[in-house]
């Protein structure tokens, strides 16, 4: 039976907004940092080194405020610096390597760091372990700016994306950590695979609290037929929410960038729907999706 809202029959049995979701503190801080730089320096060029956060709607808003972004598929932050000759440079929420910081300094650029505090904490931990003589196994996504800042920092950092990437025959102590936006389920699987080869390895789970809480909220969903995940295709934490929803056994998981990208006709009538969003997704996009579903 269809529910009613305001006397109007609804196509779906229920539409629930997942309690913990959406833009995290690190994302909000990065956006406000960039906007504050623009306000403080109205006449100067302000450039973000790479996408400030992985959401095109946020980037469009920043462009409208006169904040330029340099980005190029397959190009590192170090390479992208070559496109900036003057003005102020904002480092993104994903963090940058020490090489990027030093190059910006050599180029005489004024820099503003909008890195997420959790990302900076992981980088600090990796630097300490390297200084202590460890080999670092870093679980992350190839080419992702947060991971890139770590795995390019030393030849003793080994990127692990899957079990086959685990280095064999390491003759020094091993420290294992990870990108902050990975899946809580995938991390544990890779931890166990590494532990089987290196039983004395030291492990440190660095999934940030925002990512963990959003994934746990999806895993805790009950009586859900359809999970809709709102976020940018480039957002790793959004893709991980989608993956967690599938692993949780939710029958239909849909990832959409916005209401314009969602096709309600593929959702069966009478479905119990839950809506969540990635940590770089503006809340207004979720509001628009829910209004679209309620109008069916």
CORBEL-V749040 format. One record per residue. N is the residue number from 1. RES is the residue in one small letter. SS is DSSP state (helix for helix, strand for strand, loop for the rest). PHI is phi in whole degrees, 0 to 359 (none if undefined). Layout:
# CORBEL-V749040
{{N/RES/SS/PHI} {N/RES/SS/PHI}}
This chain:
# CORBEL-V749040
{{1/x/loop/none} {2/x/loop/288} {3/x/loop/283} {4/x/strand/234} {5/x/strand/225} {6/x/loop/62} {7/x/loop/85} {8/x/strand/257} {9/x/strand/295} {10/x/loop/252} {11/x/loop/290} {12/x/loop/254} {13/x/loop/293} {14/x/strand/203} {15/x/strand/229} {16/x/strand/244} {17/x/strand/273} {18/x/loop/303} {19/x/loop/298} {20/x/loop/253} {21/x/loop/191} {22/x/loop/80} {23/x/loop/307} {24/x/loop/270} {25/x/helix/298} {26/x/helix/296} {27/x/helix/293} {28/x/helix/299} {29/x/helix/296} {30/x/helix/297} {31/x/helix/296} {32/x/helix/294} {33/x/helix/300} {34/x/helix/297} {35/x/helix/294} {36/x/helix/293} {37/x/helix/300} {38/x/helix/298} {39/x/helix/293} {40/x/helix/285} {41/x/loop/228} {42/x/loop/296} {43/x/loop/260} {44/x/loop/260} {45/x/loop/284} {46/x/strand/241} {47/x/strand/234} {48/x/strand/266} {49/x/strand/276} {50/x/loop/86} {51/x/loop/294} {52/x/loop/304} {53/x/loop/220} {54/x/loop/275} {55/x/loop/202} {56/x/helix/292} {57/x/helix/292} {58/x/helix/296} {59/x/helix/295} {60/x/helix/295} {61/x/helix/296} {62/x/helix/294} {63/x/helix/299} {64/x/helix/295} {65/x/loop/272} {66/x/loop/85} {67/x/loop/255} {68/x/strand/277} {69/x/strand/234} {70/x/strand/254} {71/x/loop/210} {72/x/loop/201} {73/x/loop/300} {74/x/loop/82} {75/x/loop/257} {76/x/loop/281} {77/x/helix/301} {78/x/helix/298} {79/x/helix/289} {80/x/helix/295} {81/x/helix/301} {82/x/helix/296} {83/x/helix/273} {84/x/loop/248} {85/x/loop/252} {86/x/loop/203} {87/x/loop/83} {88/x/strand/254} {89/x/strand/246} {90/x/strand/257} {91/x/strand/280} {92/x/loop/283} {93/x/loop/299} {94/x/loop/281} {95/x/loop/85} {96/x/loop/225} {97/x/loop/280} {98/x/helix/298} {99/x/helix/298} {100/x/helix/294} {101/x/helix/299} {102/x/helix/292} {103/x/helix/294} {104/x/helix/300} {105/x/helix/294} {106/x/helix/297} {107/x/loop/282} {108/x/loop/76} {109/x/loop/273} {110/x/strand/273} {111/x/strand/247} {112/x/strand/231} {113/x/strand/262} {114/x/loop/256} {115/x/loop/300} {116/x/loop/296} {117/x/helix/302} {118/x/helix/293} {119/x/helix/294} {120/x/helix/298} {121/x/helix/296} {122/x/helix/296} {123/x/helix/299} {124/x/helix/298} {125/x/helix/296} {126/x/helix/297} {127/x/helix/301} {128/x/helix/295} {129/x/helix/293} {130/x/helix/296} {131/x/helix/296} {132/x/loop/276} {133/x/loop/93} {134/x/loop/276} {135/x/strand/271} {136/x/strand/252} {137/x/strand/264} {138/x/strand/248} {139/x/strand/274} {140/x/loop/194} {141/x/loop/255} {142/x/loop/304} {143/x/loop/86} {144/x/loop/290} {145/x/helix/301} {146/x/helix/295} {147/x/helix/293} {148/x/helix/304} {149/x/helix/298} {150/x/helix/266} {151/x/helix/285} {152/x/loop/266} {153/x/loop/280} {154/x/loop/197} {155/x/loop/284} {156/x/loop/260} {157/x/strand/255} {158/x/strand/246} {159/x/strand/285} {160/x/strand/241} {161/x/loop/255} {162/x/loop/206} {163/x/helix/302} {164/x/helix/293} {165/x/helix/277} {166/x/loop/293} {167/x/loop/296} {168/x/loop/257} {169/x/loop/65} {170/x/loop/293} {171/x/loop/255} {172/x/loop/227} {173/x/loop/301} {174/x/strand/247} {175/x/strand/242} {176/x/strand/241} {177/x/strand/213} {178/x/strand/202} {179/x/loop/299} {180/x/loop/288} {181/x/loop/252} {182/x/loop/281} {183/x/loop/284} {184/x/helix/298} {185/x/helix/283} {186/x/helix/295} {187/x/helix/300} {188/x/helix/296} {189/x/helix/297} {190/x/helix/288} {191/x/helix/301} {192/x/helix/294} {193/x/helix/295} {194/x/helix/291} {195/x/helix/298} {196/x/helix/293} {197/x/helix/268} {198/x/loop/229} {199/x/loop/298} {200/x/loop/262} {201/x/loop/297} {202/x/strand/259} {203/x/strand/245} {204/x/loop/217} {205/x/loop/285} {206/x/loop/251} {207/x/loop/302} {208/x/loop/288} {209/x/helix/297} {210/x/helix/296} {211/x/helix/296} {212/x/helix/299} {213/x/helix/295} {214/x/helix/292} {215/x/helix/290} {216/x/helix/296} {217/x/helix/295} {218/x/helix/289} {219/x/helix/298} {220/x/loop/274} {221/x/loop/297} {222/x/loop/238} {223/x/loop/51} {224/x/loop/243} {225/x/loop/266} {226/x/strand/223} {227/x/strand/248} {228/x/strand/252} {229/x/strand/250} {230/x/strand/260} {231/x/loop/174} {232/x/loop/290} {233/x/loop/301} {234/x/loop/274} {235/x/loop/281} {236/x/helix/294} {237/x/helix/293} {238/x/helix/291} {239/x/helix/297} {240/x/helix/291} {241/x/helix/298} {242/x/helix/299} {243/x/helix/295} {244/x/helix/295} {245/x/helix/300} {246/x/helix/292} {247/x/helix/292} {248/x/loop/284} {249/x/loop/87} {250/x/loop/292} {251/x/loop/303} {252/x/strand/228} {253/x/strand/240} {254/x/strand/239} {255/x/strand/254} {256/x/strand/223} {257/x/loop/283} {258/x/loop/197} {259/x/helix/298} {260/x/helix/295} {261/x/helix/267} {262/x/loop/261} {263/x/loop/244} {264/x/helix/301} {265/x/helix/295} {266/x/helix/274} {267/x/loop/261} {268/x/loop/298} {269/x/loop/301} {270/x/loop/83} {271/x/loop/292} {272/x/strand/262} {273/x/strand/252} {274/x/strand/242} {275/x/strand/239} {276/x/strand/229} {277/x/strand/205} {278/x/loop/289} {279/x/loop/286} {280/x/loop/243} {281/x/loop/262} {282/x/loop/297} {283/x/helix/299} {284/x/helix/297} {285/x/helix/292} {286/x/helix/292} {287/x/helix/303} {288/x/helix/294} {289/x/helix/295} {290/x/helix/295} {291/x/helix/298} {292/x/helix/298} {293/x/helix/294} {294/x/helix/292} {295/x/loop/277} {296/x/loop/287}}
